[in-house]
């Protein structure tokens, strides 16, 4: 997998997590710990995207 396609895949996952976080915040079925876990995953993806983008 090329770096650009890997970055594109990471960006898709990040966007998907953004949507998931928004939906979770509106749903009473999700608790704060679940939302926090989603946000941490999103942050890790963002950091990975930034790290790989700077290597590019």
VEXMARZA-345392 format. One record per residue: x, y, z of N, C-alpha, C, O in turn; residue number from 1; residue in one letter. Coordinates in nm, 3 decimals. Example, Ala and Ser with C-alpha at 12.3 -4.5 7.8 and 13.67 -1.06 7.14 Angstrom:
BEGIN
<site><n_xx>1.319</n_xx><n_yy>-0.569</n_yy><n_zz>0.780</n_zz><ca_xx>1.230</ca_xx><ca_yy>-0.450</ca_yy><ca_zz>0.780</ca_zz><c_xx>1.320</c_xx><c_yy>-0.330</c_yy><c_zz>0.780</c_zz><o_xx>1.424</o_xx><o_yy>-0.332</o_yy><o_zz>0.846</o_zz><i>1</i><aa>A</aa></site>
<site><n_xx>1.285</n_xx><n_yy>-0.225</n_yy><n_zz>0.708</n_zz><ca_xx>1.367</ca_xx><ca_yy>-0.106</ca_yy><ca_zz>0.714</ca_zz><c_xx>1.290</c_xx><c_yy>0.003</c_yy><c_zz>0.787</c_zz><o_xx>1.341</o_xx><o_yy>0.114</o_yy><o_zz>0.804</o_zz><i>2</i><aa>S</aa></site>
//
This chain:
BEGIN
<site><n_xx>0.085</n_xx><n_yy>-0.117</n_yy><n_zz>0.000</n_zz><ca_xx>0.000</ca_xx><ca_yy>0.000</ca_yy><ca_zz>0.000</ca_zz><c_xx>0.090</c_xx><c_yy>0.124</c_yy><c_zz>0.000</c_zz><o_xx>0.182</o_xx><o_yy>0.135</o_yy><o_zz>0.080</o_zz><i>1</i><aa>X</aa></site>
<site><n_xx>0.061</n_xx><n_yy>0.215</n_yy><n_zz>-0.090</n_zz><ca_xx>0.141</ca_xx><ca_yy>0.337</ca_yy><ca_zz>-0.096</ca_zz><c_xx>0.106</c_xx><c_yy>0.429</c_yy><c_zz>0.021</c_zz><o_xx>0.001</o_xx><o_yy>0.416</o_yy><o_zz>0.084</o_zz><i>2</i><aa>X</aa></site>
<site><n_xx>0.195</n_xx><n_yy>0.522</n_yy><n_zz>0.047</n_zz><ca_xx>0.174</ca_xx><ca_yy>0.614</ca_yy><ca_zz>0.157</ca_zz><c_xx>0.048</c_xx><c_yy>0.698</c_yy><c_zz>0.136</c_zz><o_xx>-0.028</o_xx><o_yy>0.721</o_yy><o_zz>0.230</o_zz><i>3</i><aa>X</aa></site>
<site><n_xx>0.027</n_xx><n_yy>0.745</n_yy><n_zz>0.013</n_zz><ca_xx>-0.091</ca_xx><ca_yy>0.829</ca_yy><ca_zz>-0.012</ca_zz><c_xx>-0.221</c_xx><c_yy>0.751</c_yy><c_zz>0.005</c_zz><o_xx>-0.318</o_xx><o_yy>0.806</o_yy><o_zz>0.057</o_zz><i>4</i><aa>X</aa></site>
<site><n_xx>-0.224</n_xx><n_yy>0.626</n_yy><n_zz>-0.036</n_zz><ca_xx>-0.346</ca_xx><ca_yy>0.548</ca_yy><ca_zz>-0.017</ca_zz><c_xx>-0.366</c_xx><c_yy>0.514</c_yy><c_zz>0.131</c_zz><o_xx>-0.479</o_xx><o_yy>0.508</o_yy><o_zz>0.179</o_zz><i>5</i><aa>X</aa></site>
<site><n_xx>-0.257</n_xx><n_yy>0.493</n_yy><n_zz>0.202</n_zz><ca_xx>-0.266</ca_xx><ca_yy>0.469</ca_yy><ca_zz>0.346</ca_zz><c_xx>-0.320</c_xx><c_yy>0.593</c_yy><c_zz>0.418</c_zz><o_xx>-0.407</o_xx><o_yy>0.583</o_yy><o_zz>0.505</o_zz><i>6</i><aa>X</aa></site>
<site><n_xx>-0.269</n_xx><n_yy>0.710</n_yy><n_zz>0.381</n_zz><ca_xx>-0.319</ca_xx><ca_yy>0.835</ca_yy><ca_zz>0.440</ca_zz><c_xx>-0.467</c_xx><c_yy>0.855</c_yy><c_zz>0.408</c_zz><o_xx>-0.545</o_xx><o_yy>0.897</o_yy><o_zz>0.494</o_zz><i>7</i><aa>X</aa></site>
<site><n_xx>-0.505</n_xx><n_yy>0.824</n_yy><n_zz>0.287</n_zz><ca_xx>-0.646</ca_xx><ca_yy>0.838</ca_yy><ca_zz>0.248</ca_zz><c_xx>-0.734</c_xx><c_yy>0.747</c_yy><c_zz>0.333</c_zz><o_xx>-0.842</o_xx><o_yy>0.787</o_yy><o_zz>0.377</o_zz><i>8</i><aa>X</aa></site>
<site><n_xx>-0.689</n_xx><n_yy>0.625</n_yy><n_zz>0.355</n_zz><ca_xx>-0.765</ca_xx><ca_yy>0.530</ca_yy><ca_zz>0.438</ca_zz><c_xx>-0.774</c_xx><c_yy>0.580</c_yy><c_zz>0.582</c_zz><o_xx>-0.880</o_xx><o_yy>0.570</o_yy><o_zz>0.645</o_zz><i>9</i><aa>X</aa></site>
<site><n_xx>-0.665</n_xx><n_yy>0.633</n_yy><n_zz>0.635</n_zz><ca_xx>-0.667</ca_xx><ca_yy>0.687</ca_yy><ca_zz>0.771</ca_zz><c_xx>-0.763</c_xx><c_yy>0.805</c_yy><c_zz>0.782</c_zz><o_xx>-0.834</o_xx><o_yy>0.819</o_yy><o_zz>0.881</o_zz><i>10</i><aa>X</aa></site>
<site><n_xx>-0.765</n_xx><n_yy>0.890</n_yy><n_zz>0.679</n_zz><ca_xx>-0.857</ca_xx><ca_yy>1.004</ca_yy><ca_zz>0.680</ca_zz><c_xx>-1.003</c_xx><c_yy>0.958</c_yy><c_zz>0.677</c_zz><o_xx>-1.089</o_xx><o_yy>1.017</o_yy><o_zz>0.742</o_zz><i>11</i><aa>X</aa></site>
<site><n_xx>-1.031</n_xx><n_yy>0.852</n_yy><n_zz>0.601</n_zz><ca_xx>-1.168</ca_xx><ca_yy>0.796</ca_yy><ca_zz>0.597</ca_zz><c_xx>-1.208</c_xx><c_yy>0.744</c_yy><c_zz>0.735</c_zz><o_xx>-1.320</o_xx><o_yy>0.768</o_yy><o_zz>0.780</o_zz><i>12</i><aa>X</aa></site>
<site><n_xx>-1.117</n_xx><n_yy>0.674</n_yy><n_zz>0.800</n_zz><ca_xx>-1.145</ca_xx><ca_yy>0.621</ca_yy><ca_zz>0.934</ca_zz><c_xx>-1.167</c_xx><c_yy>0.736</c_yy><c_zz>1.032</c_zz><o_xx>-1.256</o_xx><o_yy>0.729</o_yy><o_zz>1.117</o_zz><i>13</i><aa>X</aa></site>
<site><n_xx>-1.087</n_xx><n_yy>0.841</n_yy><n_zz>1.021</n_zz><ca_xx>-1.101</ca_xx><ca_yy>0.958</ca_yy><ca_zz>1.108</ca_zz><c_xx>-1.238</c_xx><c_yy>1.023</c_yy><c_zz>1.089</c_zz><o_xx>-1.305</o_xx><o_yy>1.058</o_yy><o_zz>1.185</o_zz><i>14</i><aa>X</aa></site>
<site><n_xx>-1.278</n_xx><n_yy>1.038</n_yy><n_zz>0.964</n_zz><ca_xx>-1.410</ca_xx><ca_yy>1.098</ca_yy><ca_zz>0.934</ca_zz><c_xx>-1.522</c_xx><c_yy>1.010</c_yy><c_zz>0.989</c_zz><o_xx>-1.620</o_xx><o_yy>1.060</o_yy><o_zz>1.044</o_zz><i>15</i><aa>X</aa></site>
<site><n_xx>-1.508</n_xx><n_yy>0.880</n_yy><n_zz>0.973</n_zz><ca_xx>-1.609</ca_xx><ca_yy>0.787</ca_yy><ca_zz>1.025</ca_zz><c_xx>-1.621</c_xx><c_yy>0.799</c_yy><c_zz>1.177</c_zz><o_xx>-1.731</o_xx><o_yy>0.799</o_yy><o_zz>1.231</o_zz><i>16</i><aa>X</aa></site>
<site><n_xx>-1.507</n_xx><n_yy>0.810</n_yy><n_zz>1.245</n_zz><ca_xx>-1.509</ca_xx><ca_yy>0.827</ca_yy><ca_zz>1.390</ca_zz><c_xx>-1.571</c_xx><c_yy>0.960</c_yy><c_zz>1.429</c_zz><o_xx>-1.639</o_xx><o_yy>0.969</o_yy><o_zz>1.532</o_zz><i>17</i><aa>X</aa></site>
<site><n_xx>-1.549</n_xx><n_yy>1.064</n_yy><n_zz>1.350</n_zz><ca_xx>-1.612</ca_xx><ca_yy>1.194</ca_yy><ca_zz>1.378</ca_zz><c_xx>-1.763</c_xx><c_yy>1.180</c_yy><c_zz>1.378</c_zz><o_xx>-1.832</o_xx><o_yy>1.231</o_yy><o_zz>1.466</o_zz><i>18</i><aa>X</aa></site>
<site><n_xx>-1.813</n_xx><n_yy>1.111</n_yy><n_zz>1.279</n_zz><ca_xx>-1.958</ca_xx><ca_yy>1.090</ca_yy><ca_zz>1.269</ca_zz><c_xx>-2.008</c_xx><c_yy>1.006</c_yy><c_zz>1.386</c_zz><o_xx>-2.113</o_xx><o_yy>1.034</o_yy><o_zz>1.444</o_zz><i>19</i><aa>X</aa></site>
<site><n_xx>-1.931</n_xx><n_yy>0.902</n_yy><n_zz>1.421</n_zz><ca_xx>-1.969</ca_xx><ca_yy>0.816</ca_yy><ca_zz>1.533</ca_zz><c_xx>-1.974</c_xx><c_yy>0.895</c_yy><c_zz>1.664</c_zz><o_xx>-2.066</o_xx><o_yy>0.876</o_yy><o_zz>1.744</o_zz><i>20</i><aa>X</aa></site>
<site><n_xx>-1.876</n_xx><n_yy>0.982</n_yy><n_zz>1.685</n_zz><ca_xx>-1.873</ca_xx><ca_yy>1.063</ca_yy><ca_zz>1.807</ca_zz><c_xx>-1.996</c_xx><c_yy>1.155</c_yy><c_zz>1.812</c_zz><o_xx>-2.060</o_xx><o_yy>1.167</o_yy><o_zz>1.916</o_zz><i>21</i><aa>X</aa></site>
<site><n_xx>-2.026</n_xx><n_yy>1.219</n_yy><n_zz>1.701</n_zz><ca_xx>-2.142</ca_xx><ca_yy>1.308</ca_yy><ca_zz>1.697</ca_zz><c_xx>-2.271</c_xx><c_yy>1.232</c_yy><c_zz>1.728</c_zz><o_xx>-2.354</o_xx><o_yy>1.279</o_yy><o_zz>1.805</o_zz><i>22</i><aa>X</aa></site>
<site><n_xx>-2.286</n_xx><n_yy>1.115</n_yy><n_zz>1.669</n_zz><ca_xx>-2.406</ca_xx><ca_yy>1.034</ca_yy><ca_zz>1.694</ca_zz><c_xx>-2.411</c_xx><c_yy>0.988</c_yy><c_zz>1.840</c_zz><o_xx>-2.517</o_xx><o_yy>0.987</o_yy><o_zz>1.902</o_zz><i>23</i><aa>X</aa></site>
<site><n_xx>-2.297</n_xx><n_yy>0.949</n_yy><n_zz>1.894</n_zz><ca_xx>-2.291</ca_xx><ca_yy>0.901</ca_yy><ca_zz>2.032</ca_zz><c_xx>-2.328</c_xx><c_yy>1.012</c_yy><c_zz>2.130</c_zz><o_xx>-2.394</o_xx><o_yy>0.988</o_yy><o_zz>2.231</o_zz><i>24</i><aa>X</aa></site>
<site><n_xx>-2.284</n_xx><n_yy>1.134</n_yy><n_zz>2.100</n_zz><ca_xx>-2.314</ca_xx><ca_yy>1.247</ca_yy><ca_zz>2.189</ca_zz><c_xx>-2.463</c_xx><c_yy>1.280</c_yy><c_zz>2.190</c_zz><o_xx>-2.513</o_xx><o_yy>1.336</o_yy><o_zz>2.288</o_zz><i>25</i><aa>X</aa></site>
<site><n_xx>-2.533</n_xx><n_yy>1.246</n_yy><n_zz>2.084</n_zz><ca_xx>-2.678</ca_xx><ca_yy>1.272</ca_yy><ca_zz>2.078</ca_zz><c_xx>-2.761</c_xx><c_yy>1.156</c_yy><c_zz>2.132</c_zz><o_xx>-2.881</o_xx><o_yy>1.171</o_yy><o_zz>2.153</o_zz><i>26</i><aa>X</aa></site>
<site><n_xx>-2.697</n_xx><n_yy>1.042</n_yy><n_zz>2.154</n_zz><ca_xx>-2.770</ca_xx><ca_yy>0.923</ca_yy><ca_zz>2.194</ca_zz><c_xx>-2.755</c_xx><c_yy>0.897</c_yy><c_zz>2.344</c_zz><o_xx>-2.643</o_xx><o_yy>0.895</o_yy><o_zz>2.395</o_zz><i>27</i><aa>X</aa></site>
<site><n_xx>-2.867</n_xx><n_yy>0.876</n_yy><n_zz>2.414</n_zz><ca_xx>-2.856</ca_xx><ca_yy>0.844</ca_yy><ca_zz>2.556</ca_zz><c_xx>-2.802</c_xx><c_yy>0.703</c_yy><c_zz>2.582</c_zz><o_xx>-2.768</o_xx><o_yy>0.670</o_yy><o_zz>2.695</o_zz><i>28</i><aa>X</aa></site>
<site><n_xx>-2.794</n_xx><n_yy>0.620</n_yy><n_zz>2.477</n_zz><ca_xx>-2.744</ca_xx><ca_yy>0.483</ca_yy><ca_zz>2.493</ca_zz><c_xx>-2.593</c_xx><c_yy>0.480</c_yy><c_zz>2.517</c_zz><o_xx>-2.540</o_xx><o_yy>0.381</o_yy><o_zz>2.568</o_zz><i>29</i><aa>X</aa></site>
<site><n_xx>-2.523</n_xx><n_yy>0.587</n_yy><n_zz>2.480</n_zz><ca_xx>-2.378</ca_xx><ca_yy>0.593</ca_yy><ca_zz>2.498</ca_zz><c_xx>-2.345</c_xx><c_yy>0.667</c_yy><c_zz>2.627</c_zz><o_xx>-2.407</o_xx><o_yy>0.768</o_yy><o_zz>2.659</o_zz><i>30</i><aa>X</aa></site>
<site><n_xx>-2.248</n_xx><n_yy>0.615</n_yy><n_zz>2.700</n_zz><ca_xx>-2.205</ca_xx><ca_yy>0.688</ca_yy><ca_zz>2.819</ca_zz><c_xx>-2.077</c_xx><c_yy>0.765</c_yy><c_zz>2.788</c_zz><o_xx>-2.018</o_xx><o_yy>0.751</o_yy><o_zz>2.681</o_zz><i>31</i><aa>X</aa></site>
<site><n_xx>-2.036</n_xx><n_yy>0.847</n_yy><n_zz>2.882</n_zz><ca_xx>-1.919</ca_xx><ca_yy>0.933</ca_yy><ca_zz>2.862</ca_zz><c_xx>-1.791</c_xx><c_yy>0.854</c_yy><c_zz>2.837</c_zz><o_xx>-1.704</o_xx><o_yy>0.899</o_yy><o_zz>2.762</o_zz><i>32</i><aa>X</aa></site>
<site><n_xx>-1.779</n_xx><n_yy>0.738</n_yy><n_zz>2.899</n_zz><ca_xx>-1.657</ca_xx><ca_yy>0.658</ca_yy><ca_zz>2.879</ca_zz><c_xx>-1.648</c_xx><c_yy>0.607</c_yy><c_zz>2.736</c_zz><o_xx>-1.540</o_xx><o_yy>0.605</o_yy><o_zz>2.678</o_zz><i>33</i><aa>X</aa></site>
<site><n_xx>-1.761</n_xx><n_yy>0.567</n_yy><n_zz>2.678</n_zz><ca_xx>-1.761</ca_xx><ca_yy>0.520</ca_yy><ca_zz>2.540</ca_zz><c_xx>-1.726</c_xx><c_yy>0.635</c_yy><c_zz>2.445</c_zz><o_xx>-1.650</o_xx><o_yy>0.617</o_yy><o_zz>2.350</o_zz><i>34</i><aa>X</aa></site>
<site><n_xx>-1.782</n_xx><n_yy>0.751</n_yy><n_zz>2.471</n_zz><ca_xx>-1.755</ca_xx><ca_yy>0.867</ca_yy><ca_zz>2.387</ca_zz><c_xx>-1.608</c_xx><c_yy>0.907</c_yy><c_zz>2.399</c_zz><o_xx>-1.544</o_xx><o_yy>0.940</o_yy><o_zz>2.299</o_zz><i>35</i><aa>X</aa></site>
<site><n_xx>-1.554</n_xx><n_yy>0.903</n_yy><n_zz>2.521</n_zz><ca_xx>-1.413</ca_xx><ca_yy>0.935</ca_yy><ca_zz>2.542</ca_zz><c_xx>-1.323</c_xx><c_yy>0.837</c_yy><c_zz>2.467</c_zz><o_xx>-1.222</o_xx><o_yy>0.877</o_yy><o_zz>2.410</o_zz><i>36</i><aa>X</aa></site>
<site><n_xx>-1.359</n_xx><n_yy>0.710</n_yy><n_zz>2.468</n_zz><ca_xx>-1.280</ca_xx><ca_yy>0.609</ca_yy><ca_zz>2.396</ca_zz><c_xx>-1.280</c_xx><c_yy>0.637</c_yy><c_zz>2.246</c_zz><o_xx>-1.177</o_xx><o_yy>0.625</o_yy><o_zz>2.180</o_zz><i>37</i><aa>X</aa></site>
<site><n_xx>-1.396</n_xx><n_yy>0.674</n_yy><n_zz>2.191</n_zz><ca_xx>-1.405</ca_xx><ca_yy>0.708</ca_yy><ca_zz>2.049</ca_zz><c_xx>-1.318</c_xx><c_yy>0.830</c_yy><c_zz>2.017</c_zz><o_xx>-1.248</o_xx><o_yy>0.832</o_yy><o_zz>1.916</o_zz><i>38</i><aa>X</aa></site>
<site><n_xx>-1.322</n_xx><n_yy>0.929</n_yy><n_zz>2.105</n_zz><ca_xx>-1.242</ca_xx><ca_yy>1.050</ca_yy><ca_zz>2.084</ca_zz><c_xx>-1.093</c_xx><c_yy>1.020</c_yy><c_zz>2.089</c_zz><o_xx>-1.015</o_xx><o_yy>1.079</o_yy><o_zz>2.013</o_zz><i>39</i><aa>X</aa></site>
<site><n_xx>-1.052</n_xx><n_yy>0.929</n_yy><n_zz>2.176</n_zz><ca_xx>-0.911</ca_xx><ca_yy>0.891</ca_yy><ca_zz>2.184</ca_zz><c_xx>-0.867</c_xx><c_yy>0.821</c_yy><c_zz>2.057</c_zz><o_xx>-0.757</o_xx><o_yy>0.845</o_yy><o_zz>2.007</o_zz><i>40</i><aa>X</aa></site>
<site><n_xx>-0.952</n_xx><n_yy>0.733</n_yy><n_zz>2.004</n_zz><ca_xx>-0.921</ca_xx><ca_yy>0.666</ca_yy><ca_zz>1.878</ca_zz><c_xx>-0.906</c_xx><c_yy>0.768</c_yy><c_zz>1.766</c_zz><o_xx>-0.816</o_xx><o_yy>0.760</o_yy><o_zz>1.683</o_zz><i>41</i><aa>X</aa></site>
<site><n_xx>-0.997</n_xx><n_yy>0.863</n_yy><n_zz>1.765</n_zz><ca_xx>-0.995</ca_xx><ca_yy>0.969</ca_yy><ca_zz>1.663</ca_zz><c_xx>-0.866</c_xx><c_yy>1.050</c_yy><c_zz>1.673</c_zz><o_xx>-0.803</o_xx><o_yy>1.081</o_yy><o_zz>1.572</o_zz><i>42</i><aa>X</aa></site>
<site><n_xx>-0.825</n_xx><n_yy>1.084</n_yy><n_zz>1.795</n_zz><ca_xx>-0.703</ca_xx><ca_yy>1.161</ca_yy><ca_zz>1.815</ca_zz><c_xx>-0.579</c_xx><c_yy>1.083</c_yy><c_zz>1.770</c_zz><o_xx>-0.489</o_xx><o_yy>1.139</o_yy><o_zz>1.708</o_zz><i>43</i><aa>X</aa></site>
<site><n_xx>-0.575</n_xx><n_yy>0.953</n_yy><n_zz>1.802</n_zz><ca_xx>-0.462</ca_xx><ca_yy>0.871</ca_yy><ca_zz>1.758</ca_zz><c_xx>-0.452</c_xx><c_yy>0.868</c_yy><c_zz>1.606</c_zz><o_xx>-0.342</o_xx><o_yy>0.875</o_yy><o_zz>1.550</o_zz><i>44</i><aa>X</aa></site>
<site><n_xx>-0.567</n_xx><n_yy>0.857</n_yy><n_zz>1.539</n_zz><ca_xx>-0.567</ca_xx><ca_yy>0.858</ca_yy><ca_zz>1.393</ca_zz><c_xx>-0.516</c_xx><c_yy>0.992</c_yy><c_zz>1.341</c_zz><o_xx>-0.437</o_xx><o_yy>0.997</o_yy><o_zz>1.247</o_zz><i>45</i><aa>X</aa></site>
<site><n_xx>-0.562</n_xx><n_yy>1.100</n_yy><n_zz>1.401</n_zz><ca_xx>-0.520</ca_xx><ca_yy>1.233</ca_yy><ca_zz>1.358</ca_zz><c_xx>-0.369</c_xx><c_yy>1.249</c_yy><c_zz>1.374</c_zz><o_xx>-0.302</o_xx><o_yy>1.302</o_yy><o_zz>1.285</o_zz><i>46</i><aa>X</aa></site>
<site><n_xx>-0.316</n_xx><n_yy>1.204</n_yy><n_zz>1.487</n_zz><ca_xx>-0.172</ca_xx><ca_yy>1.214</ca_yy><ca_zz>1.511</ca_zz><c_xx>-0.095</c_xx><c_yy>1.131</c_yy><c_zz>1.409</c_zz><o_xx>0.009</o_xx><o_yy>1.174</o_yy><o_zz>1.360</o_zz><i>47</i><aa>X</aa></site>
<site><n_xx>-0.145</n_xx><n_yy>1.013</n_yy><n_zz>1.376</n_zz><ca_xx>-0.080</ca_xx><ca_yy>0.927</ca_yy><ca_zz>1.277</ca_zz><c_xx>-0.083</c_xx><c_yy>0.992</c_yy><c_zz>1.139</c_zz><o_xx>0.016</o_xx><o_yy>0.988</o_yy><o_zz>1.066</o_zz><i>48</i><aa>X</aa></site>
<site><n_xx>-0.196</n_xx><n_yy>1.052</n_yy><n_zz>1.104</n_zz><ca_xx>-0.208</ca_xx><ca_yy>1.121</ca_yy><ca_zz>0.976</ca_zz><c_xx>-0.106</c_xx><c_yy>1.235</c_yy><c_zz>0.968</c_zz><o_xx>-0.037</o_xx><o_yy>1.250</o_yy><o_zz>0.868</o_zz><i>49</i><aa>X</aa></site>
<site><n_xx>-0.098</n_xx><n_yy>1.314</n_yy><n_zz>1.074</n_zz><ca_xx>-0.003</ca_xx><ca_yy>1.426</ca_yy><ca_zz>1.076</ca_zz><c_xx>0.141</c_xx><c_yy>1.378</c_yy><c_zz>1.068</c_zz><o_xx>0.222</o_xx><o_yy>1.436</o_yy><o_zz>0.996</o_zz><i>50</i><aa>X</aa></site>
<site><n_xx>0.172</n_xx><n_yy>1.272</n_yy><n_zz>1.141</n_zz><ca_xx>0.309</ca_xx><ca_yy>1.218</ca_yy><ca_zz>1.141</ca_zz><c_xx>0.347</c_xx><c_yy>1.170</c_yy><c_zz>1.001</c_zz><o_xx>0.456</o_xx><o_yy>1.200</o_yy><o_zz>0.952</o_zz><i>51</i><aa>X</aa></site>
<site><n_xx>0.258</n_xx><n_yy>1.096</n_yy><n_zz>0.937</n_zz><ca_xx>0.286</ca_xx><ca_yy>1.045</ca_yy><ca_zz>0.803</ca_zz><c_xx>0.289</c_xx><c_yy>1.156</c_yy><c_zz>0.700</c_zz><o_xx>0.366</o_xx><o_yy>1.149</o_yy><o_zz>0.604</o_zz><i>52</i><aa>X</aa></site>
<site><n_xx>0.206</n_xx><n_yy>1.256</n_yy><n_zz>0.718</n_zz><ca_xx>0.203</ca_xx><ca_yy>1.368</ca_yy><ca_zz>0.622</ca_zz><c_xx>0.334</c_xx><c_yy>1.446</c_yy><c_zz>0.624</c_zz><o_xx>0.380</o_xx><o_yy>1.495</o_yy><o_zz>0.521</o_zz><i>53</i><aa>X</aa></site>
<site><n_xx>0.393</n_xx><n_yy>1.456</n_yy><n_zz>0.742</n_zz><ca_xx>0.520</ca_xx><ca_yy>1.531</ca_yy><ca_zz>0.752</ca_zz><c_xx>0.639</c_xx><c_yy>1.451</c_yy><c_zz>0.700</c_zz><o_xx>0.742</o_xx><o_yy>1.509</o_yy><o_zz>0.667</o_zz><i>54</i><aa>X</aa></site>
<site><n_xx>0.625</n_xx><n_yy>1.321</n_yy><n_zz>0.693</n_zz><ca_xx>0.731</ca_xx><ca_yy>1.237</ca_yy><ca_zz>0.637</ca_zz><c_xx>0.727</c_xx><c_yy>1.244</c_yy><c_zz>0.485</c_zz><o_xx>0.828</o_xx><o_yy>1.220</o_yy><o_zz>0.419</o_zz><i>55</i><aa>X</aa></site>
<site><n_xx>0.616</n_xx><n_yy>1.276</n_yy><n_zz>0.432</n_zz><ca_xx>0.588</ca_xx><ca_yy>1.277</ca_yy><ca_zz>0.288</ca_zz><c_xx>0.664</c_xx><c_yy>1.377</c_yy><c_zz>0.213</c_zz><o_xx>0.649</o_xx><o_yy>1.387</o_yy><o_zz>0.091</o_zz><i>56</i><aa>X</aa></site>
//
